[in-house]
């Protein structure tokens, strides 16, 4: 019986294929890297199947992608596609090998690569790579050099994948383990690097950068919780500076993770109602997938959240979530320390800014008595540069010129109680400086409740200029008023309209008096006279405005107003006349002539402020109200009076005074008459006997006078004159009535007298 044998050519071909497959196995086994294995398999398959080129795709289980590596210069470029797309994706998901004679007619073929590169795919074949029944990738050959791929070509391609599949799987596993080790080392290096970082902004930048890298995400954000504001905040780069993003701790995906303490993994952001697309609309960014996990400290408290966006290759996996949780857990302590450092630094910066902005000098001494800090105001007060005071002992800095400061520091150190000195003299640069000095012990609270001394704090307020100003102003007004003005600041010295009572006082017949006395005695008389008068004015809270020759101008109601400024002015006028009478008594005792004065008062709106030139300015008042007071003082001569006040002042008086209306006058330059009153309170029964009876007759006569009943007015004025022959006013009005009888006025008579002079 004859034996059937295989034809020699076919057998030889089979042996050659087996030989090449064994050779391929040896080459693959000798390769040290996965990239070398891929390159060897593709090159061999292309040669054996007579293909123009080929690709080997391996499956990435984490990203659900097929990836292939191609050489680009000295580097390998990785190409990735989803493991269900294209021809390779179809073969991977179905496990069925394919021969496609015309790829452009196949809907599964993606022609975009050809269009981009200009390459033309005429035909192709692909087969799955299996290891113990599981598909781990796809081997694809393109463009047969013999016009098309045959079943034998596909069978050979399957044999190649079968021969190398186990090695591929092993090398892929080795590469994954190597990547995992490298990633673990990078992770440990990052944790080590971050734990050394103390700047919160720099730490956040490092953390989010690495979080995005290890998860293959497009971007990442780390939010920390602000307990004071109940907000989540993150530091982000904004141009050349670092800015903050803040939001309520319950808003958005980050807020939901923070409040619930549970991770959120969203594969499709726009399909989740918790996602707020407003940021995407504002920036043009498109958010696809989101993974957000809480940051939990050792005590189990949530201190913030980490959020990563848009993983390359698909949504985030459970493994990604676990890795991100582990990553943030390792960094929680460092994040809390960095935030604590940031808070302490902010407090330090705030305190330093506050100290530097203070007008008072602040100096701190350490427990060894060395000067540790001195703010700008302190440097200005002591007139030194920082290197001349810092780290010097208190003995070195204060010992020579101000030893009393050392005594005070010693008392505070021993008693641990504060000490305050007001208006103390300190020698600075050889000059005396007035200061208010406060010394405070610096203490720290120990864990056992005990208090430990850290040093001493000195607060120095330079009051030299205020003291000089107050001294100067006290020459013009009551010291209490000067103190109030100093407390009110510069606003009180600015130009403003105020209601004030103006006082003018002038010596009668001063020209004759000065000619009799001569220059020296005239100056002596004025100094003594002004001292008496100013004392009375300031005692009532008035402000001396100026001396005008022998005249005095003062004001009540500024720079500090009182409820009874009009009464203060009237009491001052009465006091001035009484003080003058006492002074005249003293002068008469030594043979000196008496001095007589006239005083005019008016209340009105005036303009007050510093007026003058840059070289010379005075705080003074101007206005019509000032002019009327001056004219009333001059009118004292005409009415034989010592104190005349306008109706503006009279109607505002709160107290009761002995006064009589003496006329209604039209001042030169004015169109409205003003009533004027004579104040009589300075009189005694001897100088004005039966005053009230005389005033009653006077008031009757003035009423008849204003109604044009001249005869009855004359009789009333005679009665008043008979009671007090020294009263010069009734005779003046008797003479005025007689002139009016001889020259009767018109029917428009109102009793208003026109003043012809200023």
C-alpha positions as CSV (number, residue, x, y, z in Angstrom):
1,X,0.0,0.0,0.0
2,X,1.5,3.3,-1.0
3,X,2.1,6.1,1.7
4,X,0.8,9.6,1.0
5,X,3.6,12.2,1.4
6,X,3.5,16.1,1.6
7,X,5.0,17.7,-1.4
8,X,8.6,18.8,-0.7
9,X,8.2,22.5,-1.6
10,X,5.2,23.0,0.8
11,X,7.1,21.2,3.6
12,X,10.2,23.2,3.1
13,X,8.1,26.4,3.2
14,X,6.5,25.3,6.4
15,X,9.9,24.5,7.9
16,X,11.2,28.0,6.9
17,X,8.2,29.7,8.5
18,X,8.8,27.7,11.7
19,X,12.4,28.6,11.6
20,X,11.6,32.3,11.2
21,X,9.1,32.1,14.0
22,X,11.7,30.4,16.3
23,X,14.1,33.1,15.3
24,X,11.5,35.8,16.1
25,X,11.0,34.1,19.5
26,X,14.7,34.3,20.2
27,X,14.9,37.9,19.2
28,X,11.9,38.9,21.3
29,X,13.2,36.9,24.3
30,X,16.5,38.8,24.0
31,X,14.9,42.2,24.0
32,X,15.1,44.2,27.2
33,X,12.4,46.8,26.6
34,X,8.8,46.6,25.4
35,X,9.7,49.1,22.7
36,X,12.3,46.7,21.3
37,X,9.8,43.9,21.3
38,X,7.2,45.9,19.5
39,X,9.7,47.1,16.9
40,X,11.0,43.5,16.3
41,X,7.5,42.0,16.0
42,X,6.3,44.6,13.6
43,X,9.4,44.5,11.4
44,X,9.3,40.7,11.2
45,X,5.6,40.6,10.5
46,X,6.0,43.2,7.7
47,X,8.8,41.2,6.1
48,X,7.1,37.8,6.3
49,X,3.7,39.1,5.0
50,X,5.3,41.3,2.4
51,X,3.6,44.4,3.9
52,X,4.6,48.1,3.4
53,X,4.2,48.8,7.1
54,X,2.5,47.6,10.3
55,X,1.3,48.6,13.8
56,X,1.0,46.6,17.0
57,X,-1.6,48.0,19.4
58,X,-1.6,47.0,23.1
59,X,-4.6,47.5,25.4
60,X,-4.3,49.9,28.4
61,X,-6.8,48.6,30.9
62,X,-6.6,51.7,33.0
63,X,-7.6,54.1,30.2
64,X,-9.5,51.6,27.9
65,X,-7.2,52.7,25.1
66,X,-5.2,50.9,22.4
67,X,-1.7,52.4,22.2
68,X,1.1,51.9,19.6
69,X,4.6,53.3,19.6
70,X,6.5,54.6,16.6
71,X,10.0,56.0,16.3
72,X,10.4,59.7,15.8
73,X,14.1,60.6,15.6
74,X,15.7,59.5,18.9
75,X,12.4,59.3,20.7
76,X,9.3,57.0,20.7
77,X,6.0,58.6,20.0
78,X,2.9,57.0,21.5
79,X,-0.4,56.9,19.5
80,X,-3.6,56.2,21.4
81,X,-7.1,55.4,20.3
82,X,-10.1,54.2,22.2
83,X,-10.2,50.4,22.2
84,X,-13.6,50.2,20.5
85,X,-12.9,52.6,17.6
86,X,-11.5,51.9,14.1
87,X,-10.4,48.6,12.5
88,X,-8.1,47.8,15.4
89,X,-10.9,48.6,17.9
90,X,-13.3,46.3,16.1
91,X,-10.8,43.4,16.0
92,X,-10.0,44.0,19.7
93,X,-13.6,44.0,20.9
94,X,-14.8,41.1,18.6
95,X,-11.7,38.9,18.6
96,X,-12.2,38.3,14.9
97,X,-9.3,38.7,12.4
98,X,-10.0,40.8,9.3
99,X,-8.7,41.2,5.7
100,X,-10.0,44.4,4.1
101,X,-9.3,44.7,0.4
102,X,-10.6,48.3,0.1
103,X,-10.5,50.1,3.5
104,X,-12.1,53.3,2.1
105,X,-15.3,51.3,1.4
106,X,-15.3,50.1,5.0
107,X,-17.2,52.3,7.5
108,X,-14.9,51.1,10.3
109,X,-11.8,52.6,8.7
110,X,-10.7,56.0,9.8
111,X,-9.2,57.9,6.8
112,X,-8.2,60.9,8.8
113,X,-4.7,59.7,9.3
114,X,-4.2,59.2,5.5
115,X,-5.6,62.7,4.9
116,X,-3.2,64.2,7.4
117,X,-0.1,62.4,6.2
118,X,-0.9,61.9,2.5
119,X,-0.4,58.1,2.8
120,X,-2.9,55.9,0.9
121,X,-4.1,52.7,2.6
122,X,-5.0,50.3,-0.2
123,X,-5.6,47.1,1.8
124,X,-5.0,45.8,5.3
125,X,-5.3,42.9,7.6
126,X,-5.5,42.6,11.4
127,X,-5.6,39.9,14.0
128,X,-6.1,39.9,17.8
129,X,-3.2,39.0,20.2
130,X,-4.3,36.5,22.8
131,X,-2.7,35.2,26.0
132,X,-4.5,32.4,27.6
133,X,-7.7,33.3,25.9
134,X,-7.6,37.0,26.8
135,X,-7.1,39.6,24.1
136,X,-4.2,42.0,25.0
137,X,-3.8,43.8,21.7
138,X,-4.0,43.8,17.9
139,X,-1.4,43.4,15.1
140,X,-2.2,45.2,11.9
141,X,-0.4,45.1,8.5
142,X,-1.0,47.6,5.8
143,X,-0.6,47.5,2.0
144,X,0.5,44.1,0.7
145,X,3.4,44.3,-1.9
146,X,1.7,41.5,-3.8
147,X,-1.6,43.2,-4.6
148,X,-3.5,42.0,-1.6
149,X,-3.5,39.9,1.6
150,X,-4.4,36.3,1.4
151,X,-5.7,33.8,4.0
152,X,-2.2,32.4,4.2
153,X,-0.9,35.8,5.1
154,X,-3.5,36.2,7.8
155,X,-2.7,32.7,9.1
156,X,1.0,33.6,9.2
157,X,0.2,36.8,11.1
158,X,-1.8,34.8,13.6
159,X,1.1,32.5,14.0
160,X,3.4,35.4,14.7
161,X,1.1,36.8,17.4
162,X,0.7,33.3,19.0
163,X,4.5,32.9,19.1
164,X,5.1,36.3,20.7
165,X,2.0,36.9,22.8
166,X,3.3,35.5,26.0
167,X,6.5,37.5,25.8
168,X,4.5,40.7,24.9
169,X,2.3,40.2,28.0
170,X,5.3,39.6,30.2
171,X,7.1,42.7,28.9
172,X,4.0,44.8,29.2
173,X,3.7,43.7,32.9
174,X,7.4,44.4,33.5
175,X,6.9,47.9,32.0
176,X,3.9,48.5,34.2
177,X,5.7,47.4,37.3
178,X,8.6,49.7,36.3
179,X,6.3,52.6,35.7
180,X,4.6,51.9,39.0
181,X,8.0,51.9,40.8
182,X,9.0,55.1,39.1
183,X,5.7,56.7,39.9
184,X,6.0,55.6,43.5
185,X,9.5,57.2,43.7
186,X,8.2,60.4,42.1
187,X,5.3,60.3,44.6
188,X,7.7,59.9,47.5
189,X,10.0,62.6,46.1
190,X,7.1,65.0,45.7
191,X,5.8,64.3,49.2
192,X,9.4,65.0,50.5
193,X,9.6,68.1,48.4
194,X,6.3,69.4,49.4
195,X,6.8,68.8,53.1
196,X,9.9,71.1,52.9
197,X,7.8,73.9,51.4
198,X,6.4,76.5,53.8
199,X,4.9,79.0,51.4
200,X,1.2,78.0,50.9
201,X,1.0,79.4,47.4
202,X,4.0,77.5,46.2
203,X,2.9,74.3,47.9
204,X,-0.6,74.5,46.2
205,X,1.1,75.0,42.8
206,X,3.3,71.9,43.3
207,X,0.5,69.7,44.6
208,X,-2.0,70.5,41.7
209,X,0.7,70.2,39.1
210,X,1.7,66.7,40.3
211,X,-1.9,65.6,40.9
212,X,-2.7,66.4,37.2
213,X,0.4,64.6,36.1
214,X,0.0,61.4,38.0
215,X,-3.6,61.1,36.9
216,X,-3.0,62.2,33.3
217,X,-5.5,65.0,33.8
218,X,-5.6,68.3,31.9
219,X,-5.7,70.4,35.1
220,X,-6.2,70.2,38.9
221,X,-7.2,72.5,41.7
222,X,-6.8,72.2,45.4
223,X,-9.3,74.0,47.7
224,X,-8.6,74.6,51.4
225,X,-11.3,75.4,53.9
226,X,-11.5,78.8,55.6
227,X,-13.3,78.2,58.9
228,X,-13.7,81.9,59.7
229,X,-15.6,82.6,56.4
230,X,-17.0,79.2,55.7
231,X,-15.4,79.3,52.3
232,X,-13.3,77.1,50.1
233,X,-10.3,79.0,48.6
234,X,-7.5,78.2,46.2
235,X,-4.4,80.2,45.2
236,X,-3.9,80.4,41.5
237,X,-1.5,82.2,39.1
238,X,-2.8,85.6,37.9
239,X,-0.3,87.1,35.5
240,X,2.8,88.0,37.5
241,X,1.1,87.7,40.9
242,X,-0.9,85.1,42.9
243,X,-4.6,85.5,43.3
244,X,-7.3,83.7,45.2
245,X,-10.5,82.0,44.1
246,X,-13.1,81.8,46.9
247,X,-16.6,80.3,47.0
248,X,-19.0,79.2,49.8
249,X,-18.1,75.8,51.2
250,X,-21.4,74.2,50.1
251,X,-21.4,75.3,46.4
252,X,-20.6,73.2,43.3
253,X,-18.9,69.9,43.1
254,X,-16.1,70.9,45.5
255,X,-18.7,72.1,48.0
256,X,-20.7,68.8,47.7
257,X,-17.5,66.8,48.4
258,X,-16.5,69.0,51.3
259,X,-19.9,68.8,53.1
260,X,-20.5,65.1,52.4
261,X,-16.9,63.9,52.8
262,X,-17.4,61.5,49.9
263,X,-15.6,61.5,46.6
264,X,-17.4,62.4,43.4
265,X,-16.4,60.9,40.0
266,X,-18.3,62.4,37.1
267,X,-17.5,60.9,33.6
268,X,-19.7,63.5,31.8
269,X,-19.8,66.8,33.6
270,X,-22.6,68.4,31.6
271,X,-24.9,65.5,32.4
272,X,-24.6,66.2,36.2
273,X,-26.9,68.8,37.7
274,X,-24.3,69.7,40.4
275,X,-21.9,70.9,37.7
276,X,-21.9,74.7,37.1
277,X,-21.0,75.4,33.4
278,X,-20.7,79.2,34.0
279,X,-16.9,79.0,34.4
280,X,-16.6,77.1,31.0
281,X,-18.8,79.7,29.3
282,X,-16.6,82.5,30.7
283,X,-13.3,81.0,29.9
284,X,-14.0,78.9,26.8
285,X,-12.8,75.8,28.6
286,X,-14.7,72.5,28.1
287,X,-15.0,70.3,31.1
288,X,-15.6,66.6,30.3
289,X,-14.8,64.5,33.3
290,X,-14.3,65.5,37.0
291,X,-12.8,63.6,40.0
292,X,-13.0,65.4,43.3
293,X,-11.9,63.8,46.6
294,X,-11.8,65.2,50.2
295,X,-8.6,66.0,52.0
296,X,-8.7,64.4,55.5
297,X,-6.2,65.1,58.2
298,X,-5.0,62.7,60.9
299,X,-7.9,63.7,63.2
300,X,-10.4,62.7,60.5
301,X,-11.4,66.3,59.9
302,X,-11.9,67.4,56.3
303,X,-9.6,70.4,55.6
304,X,-10.3,70.8,51.9
305,X,-10.8,69.0,48.5
306,X,-8.7,68.2,45.5
307,X,-10.3,68.4,42.1
308,X,-8.9,67.1,38.7
309,X,-10.5,67.7,35.3
310,X,-10.5,66.0,31.9
311,X,-8.5,62.8,32.1
312,X,-6.8,62.0,28.8
313,X,-8.3,58.9,27.2
314,X,-11.6,58.7,29.1
315,X,-13.2,59.1,32.5
316,X,-11.4,58.7,35.8
317,X,-11.3,55.2,37.3
318,X,-11.6,53.8,40.8
319,X,-7.8,53.3,40.8
320,X,-7.5,57.1,40.0
321,X,-9.7,57.9,42.9
322,X,-7.6,55.6,45.2
323,X,-4.4,57.2,44.0
324,X,-5.6,60.7,44.5
325,X,-6.9,59.9,48.0
326,X,-3.6,58.4,49.0
327,X,-1.7,61.4,47.5
328,X,-3.8,64.0,49.3
329,X,-3.7,62.0,52.6
330,X,0.1,62.0,52.6
331,X,0.1,65.8,52.1
332,X,-2.7,66.7,54.6
333,X,-0.3,67.4,57.4
334,X,2.0,69.5,55.3
335,X,-0.9,71.4,53.9
336,X,-2.1,72.2,57.4
337,X,1.4,73.3,58.5
338,X,1.7,75.5,55.4
339,X,-1.6,77.1,56.0
340,X,-0.7,77.6,59.7
341,X,2.6,79.2,58.6
342,X,0.7,81.3,56.1
343,X,-1.7,82.5,58.8
344,X,1.2,83.3,61.1
345,X,3.0,85.1,58.4
346,X,-0.1,87.1,57.6
347,X,-0.5,88.1,61.3
348,X,3.2,89.0,61.4
349,X,2.9,91.1,58.3
350,X,-0.3,92.8,59.6
351,X,1.4,93.5,63.0
352,X,4.5,94.9,61.3
353,X,2.4,97.1,58.9
354,X,0.4,98.3,61.9
355,X,3.5,99.1,63.9
356,X,5.1,100.9,60.9
357,X,1.9,103.0,60.3
358,X,1.7,104.1,63.9
359,X,2.5,107.7,64.7
360,X,3.8,106.6,68.2
361,X,7.2,105.0,68.5
362,X,7.2,101.3,69.5
363,X,10.4,99.6,70.8
364,X,10.6,96.1,72.1
365,X,13.4,94.7,74.3
366,X,14.1,91.0,74.6
367,X,14.6,89.2,77.9
368,X,18.3,90.1,78.0
369,X,17.5,93.8,77.6
370,X,18.6,94.1,73.9
371,X,16.5,96.3,71.6
372,X,14.9,93.8,69.2
373,X,12.5,96.0,67.1
374,X,11.9,99.7,66.5
375,X,9.2,101.0,64.1
376,X,9.6,104.0,61.8
377,X,8.0,106.4,64.3
378,X,10.5,105.3,66.9
379,X,13.5,105.9,64.5
380,X,12.0,109.4,63.8
381,X,11.6,110.3,67.4
382,X,15.1,109.0,68.4
383,X,16.6,110.5,65.1
384,X,18.6,107.4,64.4
385,X,19.0,104.7,61.7
386,X,18.1,101.1,62.4
387,X,21.7,99.9,62.9
388,X,22.2,102.6,65.6
389,X,19.5,101.2,67.8
390,X,18.7,97.5,66.9
391,X,20.4,94.8,69.0
392,X,22.0,97.4,71.3
393,X,21.2,97.0,75.0
394,X,18.9,99.5,76.7
395,X,21.9,100.5,78.9
396,X,24.0,101.4,75.8
397,X,21.2,103.3,74.1
398,X,19.5,105.1,77.1
399,X,22.2,105.0,79.8
400,X,24.1,108.2,79.1
401,X,21.3,110.6,78.2
402,X,18.2,109.1,79.8
403,X,19.1,106.9,82.8
404,X,15.7,107.4,84.2
405,X,14.3,105.2,81.4
406,X,16.5,102.3,82.7
407,X,15.0,102.8,86.2
408,X,11.5,102.6,84.8
409,X,12.3,99.4,82.7
410,X,13.8,97.8,85.8
411,X,10.6,98.5,87.8
412,X,8.4,97.0,85.1
413,X,10.7,93.9,84.8
414,X,10.5,93.3,88.5
415,X,6.8,94.0,89.1
416,X,5.5,92.7,85.7
417,X,3.1,95.7,85.7
418,X,2.7,98.4,83.2
419,X,4.0,102.0,83.9
420,X,3.1,105.3,82.3
421,X,4.8,108.7,82.4
422,X,3.0,111.7,81.0
423,X,4.9,114.8,79.7
424,X,8.3,113.4,80.5
425,X,11.5,115.0,79.2
426,X,13.8,112.9,77.1
427,X,17.1,114.0,75.7
428,X,17.4,113.1,72.0
429,X,20.4,114.3,70.0
430,X,21.3,116.8,72.7
431,X,17.8,118.4,72.6
432,X,15.0,118.0,75.1
433,X,11.9,116.2,73.7
434,X,8.6,116.0,75.6
435,X,7.1,112.5,75.5
436,X,4.4,110.3,76.9
437,X,6.1,107.0,77.8
438,X,4.3,103.7,78.4
439,X,6.1,100.5,79.4
440,X,4.5,97.1,79.3
441,X,5.9,93.7,80.2
442,X,5.9,91.1,77.3
443,X,4.6,87.8,78.6
444,X,3.9,84.3,77.2
445,X,1.5,81.7,78.6
446,X,3.1,78.4,79.3
447,X,1.5,75.0,79.0
448,X,1.3,74.6,82.8
449,X,-0.5,78.0,83.1
450,X,2.6,79.8,84.3
451,X,3.6,83.1,82.7
452,X,7.1,83.7,81.3
453,X,8.6,87.1,80.7
454,X,9.8,87.7,77.1
455,X,10.9,91.3,77.4
456,X,9.6,94.8,77.6
457,X,7.6,97.0,75.2
458,X,8.0,100.7,75.1
459,X,5.5,103.1,73.5
460,X,6.8,106.7,73.0
461,X,4.5,109.5,72.0
462,X,6.3,112.7,71.0
463,X,4.2,115.6,72.3
464,X,6.8,118.3,71.8
465,X,5.0,120.1,68.9
466,X,1.6,119.7,70.6
467,X,3.1,121.1,73.8
468,X,4.6,124.1,72.0
469,X,1.3,124.7,70.1
470,X,-0.7,124.5,73.3
471,X,1.6,126.9,75.1
472,X,1.3,129.4,72.2
473,X,-2.4,129.1,71.9
474,X,-2.9,129.4,75.7
475,X,-1.6,133.0,75.3
476,X,-4.7,133.7,73.2
477,X,-7.4,131.7,74.9
478,X,-8.2,129.8,78.1
479,X,-5.9,126.8,78.4
480,X,-8.9,124.5,78.6
481,X,-10.1,125.8,75.3
482,X,-6.7,125.4,73.8
483,X,-6.7,121.8,74.9
484,X,-10.1,121.2,73.3
485,X,-8.8,122.8,70.1
486,X,-5.7,120.6,70.0
487,X,-7.9,117.6,70.5
488,X,-10.1,118.6,67.6
489,X,-7.2,118.6,65.1
490,X,-6.6,120.8,62.1
491,X,-10.2,120.9,61.0
492,X,-11.0,123.5,63.6
493,X,-8.4,125.8,62.0
494,X,-9.7,125.5,58.5
495,X,-11.9,128.2,57.0
496,X,-15.6,127.8,57.9
497,X,-18.7,129.9,58.7
498,X,-19.6,129.9,62.4
499,X,-21.9,131.8,64.7
500,X,-19.8,133.8,67.2
501,X,-20.1,136.8,69.5
502,X,-17.4,139.4,68.8
503,X,-16.0,141.8,71.4
504,X,-14.2,145.0,70.7
505,X,-12.7,147.1,73.5
506,X,-10.9,150.4,73.2
507,X,-9.3,152.9,75.7
508,X,-10.9,156.3,75.7
509,X,-8.7,159.4,74.9
510,X,-5.7,157.1,74.5
511,X,-3.8,159.6,72.3
512,X,-3.9,162.2,75.0
513,X,-3.0,159.7,77.6
514,X,0.0,158.4,75.7
515,X,1.3,161.9,75.1
516,X,1.2,162.6,78.8
517,X,2.9,159.3,79.7
518,X,5.6,159.1,77.1
519,X,6.7,155.9,75.2
520,X,8.1,153.9,78.0
521,X,5.3,154.4,80.4
522,X,2.7,154.0,77.6
523,X,4.1,150.5,76.8
524,X,4.2,149.6,80.5
525,X,0.6,150.7,80.9
526,X,-0.6,148.7,77.9
527,X,1.1,145.6,79.0
528,X,-0.5,145.8,82.4
529,X,-3.9,146.7,81.0
530,X,-3.9,144.0,78.4
531,X,-2.9,141.4,81.0
532,X,-5.9,142.3,83.1
533,X,-8.3,142.3,80.2
534,X,-7.1,139.1,78.6
535,X,-7.3,137.3,81.9
536,X,-11.0,138.2,82.2
537,X,-11.7,137.2,78.5
538,X,-9.9,133.8,78.7
539,X,-11.6,133.0,82.1
540,X,-15.0,133.1,80.3
541,X,-13.7,130.9,77.5
542,X,-13.1,133.7,75.0
543,X,-10.4,133.7,72.3
544,X,-8.1,136.7,72.0
545,X,-8.1,137.5,68.3
546,X,-5.6,140.4,68.2
547,X,-4.5,143.7,69.7
548,X,-5.1,146.7,67.5
549,X,-3.1,149.5,69.0
550,X,-4.8,150.0,72.3
551,X,-7.9,148.1,71.2
552,X,-8.7,144.4,71.9
553,X,-10.6,142.1,69.6
554,X,-11.9,138.8,71.0
555,X,-14.4,136.2,70.1
556,X,-16.7,133.8,71.9
557,X,-17.9,130.6,70.2
558,X,-14.7,129.6,68.4
559,X,-12.6,127.8,67.8
560,X,-14.7,125.7,70.3
561,X,-18.4,126.6,70.6
562,X,-20.5,126.6,73.8
563,X,-24.2,126.7,74.4
564,X,-23.9,130.1,76.2
565,X,-21.3,132.0,74.3
566,X,-23.4,135.1,74.2
567,X,-23.7,135.1,78.0
568,X,-20.0,134.4,78.3
569,X,-19.2,137.5,76.2
570,X,-21.5,139.7,78.3
571,X,-20.1,138.4,81.6
572,X,-16.6,139.0,80.2
573,X,-17.5,142.6,79.3
574,X,-19.0,143.2,82.8
575,X,-15.9,141.6,84.3
576,X,-13.6,143.8,82.2
577,X,-15.3,147.0,83.5
578,X,-15.2,145.8,87.1
579,X,-11.5,144.8,86.8
580,X,-10.8,148.2,85.2
581,X,-12.4,149.9,88.2
582,X,-10.3,147.9,90.6
583,X,-7.2,148.7,88.6
584,X,-8.1,152.5,88.5
585,X,-8.4,152.4,92.3
586,X,-4.9,151.0,92.5
587,X,-3.7,153.6,90.0
588,X,-5.3,156.5,91.9
589,X,-3.5,155.4,95.1
590,X,-0.2,156.0,93.4
591,X,-1.3,159.2,91.7
592,X,-1.9,157.8,88.2
593,X,-4.8,158.9,86.0
594,X,-7.8,156.7,85.5
595,X,-8.3,154.6,82.3
596,X,-11.7,154.5,80.7
597,X,-12.9,152.0,78.1
598,X,-15.8,151.3,75.8
599,X,-16.9,147.7,74.8
600,X,-19.1,146.7,71.9
601,X,-20.6,143.2,71.4
602,X,-22.4,141.6,68.4
603,X,-23.4,138.1,67.6
604,X,-23.5,137.0,63.9
605,X,-22.2,134.6,61.3
606,X,-18.5,135.2,60.7
607,X,-15.8,133.4,58.7
608,X,-13.0,131.9,60.8
609,X,-9.7,130.3,59.9
610,X,-6.0,130.7,59.3
611,X,-5.7,133.8,57.1
612,X,-2.6,135.4,55.8
613,X,0.4,134.6,53.6
614,X,2.6,131.5,53.6
615,X,5.1,133.5,55.6
616,X,2.7,134.8,58.2
617,X,-0.8,133.5,59.1
618,X,-3.2,134.3,61.9
619,X,-6.2,132.5,63.1
620,X,-8.8,135.2,62.9
621,X,-12.4,136.1,62.0
622,X,-13.9,138.4,59.3
623,X,-17.4,139.5,58.2
624,X,-20.1,142.2,58.8
625,X,-20.7,140.8,62.3
626,X,-17.2,141.9,63.2
627,X,-17.7,145.3,61.8
628,X,-20.9,145.9,63.7
629,X,-19.2,145.0,67.0
630,X,-16.4,147.5,66.2
631,X,-19.0,150.3,65.5
632,X,-20.9,149.6,68.7
633,X,-17.6,150.0,70.6
634,X,-17.2,153.4,68.9
635,X,-20.8,154.3,69.6
636,X,-20.1,154.0,73.4
637,X,-18.6,157.5,73.1
638,X,-21.8,159.0,71.5
639,X,-24.1,157.3,74.0
640,X,-21.9,157.9,77.0
641,X,-21.9,154.1,77.7
642,X,-19.3,151.5,78.6
643,X,-21.0,148.4,77.3
644,X,-23.2,148.3,74.2
645,X,-24.6,145.1,72.7
646,X,-26.7,144.5,69.6
647,X,-30.1,143.0,69.6
648,X,-28.5,139.9,67.9
649,X,-26.7,139.3,71.2
650,X,-29.4,140.4,73.5
651,X,-32.1,138.1,72.1
652,X,-29.8,135.1,72.5
653,X,-29.0,135.7,76.2
654,X,-30.0,132.9,78.6
655,X,-29.2,134.8,81.8
656,X,-30.9,137.8,83.3
657,X,-29.0,141.1,83.1
658,X,-29.8,144.7,84.0
659,X,-29.9,146.3,80.6
660,X,-31.9,148.9,78.7
661,X,-32.6,149.5,75.0
662,X,-31.1,152.8,74.1
663,X,-31.7,153.2,70.4
664,X,-32.5,151.7,67.0
665,X,-29.8,152.7,64.6
666,X,-29.0,152.3,60.9
667,X,-25.3,151.6,60.6
668,X,-23.5,153.3,57.7
669,X,-23.6,151.0,54.7
670,X,-26.6,148.9,56.0
671,X,-30.3,149.0,55.1
672,X,-31.8,147.3,58.1
673,X,-31.8,149.0,61.5
674,X,-30.5,147.2,64.6
675,X,-31.6,147.8,68.2
676,X,-28.7,148.4,70.7
677,X,-28.7,147.8,74.4
678,X,-26.7,149.2,77.3
679,X,-25.6,146.6,79.9
680,X,-25.6,148.2,83.4
681,X,-24.6,145.2,85.6
682,X,-21.2,146.7,86.5
683,X,-22.9,149.6,88.3
684,X,-23.2,149.8,92.1
685,X,-25.9,151.7,94.0
686,X,-23.4,154.5,94.4
687,X,-22.6,154.8,90.7
688,X,-26.2,154.4,89.5
689,X,-28.7,155.0,92.4
690,X,-32.3,153.9,92.0
691,X,-31.4,152.1,88.8
692,X,-34.7,150.3,88.1
693,X,-36.8,153.3,88.7
694,X,-34.6,155.4,86.4
695,X,-34.7,152.6,83.8
696,X,-38.5,152.6,83.9
697,X,-38.7,156.3,83.2
698,X,-36.2,155.8,80.5
699,X,-38.2,153.1,78.8
700,X,-41.3,155.3,78.9
701,X,-39.5,158.2,77.3
702,X,-38.0,156.0,74.6
703,X,-41.5,154.7,73.7
704,X,-42.9,158.3,73.5
705,X,-39.9,159.2,71.4
706,X,-40.4,156.5,68.8
707,X,-44.1,157.4,68.5
708,X,-43.2,161.1,67.8
709,X,-44.6,162.4,71.1
710,X,-41.7,164.6,71.8
711,X,-43.2,166.6,74.8
712,X,-44.1,163.6,76.8
713,X,-40.8,162.0,75.9
714,X,-38.9,165.0,77.3
715,X,-40.8,164.9,80.6
716,X,-40.0,161.2,81.0
717,X,-36.4,161.8,80.2
718,X,-36.3,164.6,82.8
719,X,-37.7,162.3,85.5
720,X,-34.9,159.7,84.7
721,X,-32.2,162.4,84.8
722,X,-33.5,163.7,88.1
723,X,-33.1,160.2,89.7
724,X,-29.4,159.8,88.5
725,X,-27.7,163.1,87.5
726,X,-24.6,161.1,86.4
727,X,-26.6,159.3,83.6
728,X,-25.7,161.2,80.4
729,X,-28.2,159.4,78.2
730,X,-31.4,161.2,79.2
731,X,-30.0,164.7,78.6
732,X,-28.8,163.6,75.1
733,X,-32.3,162.4,74.2
734,X,-33.9,165.6,75.6
735,X,-31.6,167.6,73.2
736,X,-32.5,165.3,70.3
737,X,-36.3,165.7,71.0
738,X,-35.9,169.5,71.1
739,X,-34.2,169.4,67.7
740,X,-37.0,167.2,66.3
741,X,-39.7,169.7,67.6
742,X,-37.9,172.5,65.8
743,X,-37.4,170.4,62.7
744,X,-40.2,167.8,62.7
745,X,-39.5,164.6,60.7
746,X,-41.8,163.3,58.0
747,X,-44.7,160.9,58.4
748,X,-42.4,158.0,57.8
749,X,-40.7,158.5,61.2
750,X,-39.9,155.2,62.9
751,X,-37.6,156.3,65.6
752,X,-34.5,154.9,63.7
753,X,-31.4,157.0,64.1
754,X,-28.9,157.0,61.3
755,X,-25.2,156.7,62.3
756,X,-23.1,159.1,60.2
757,X,-19.7,157.6,61.2
758,X,-18.2,154.2,61.3
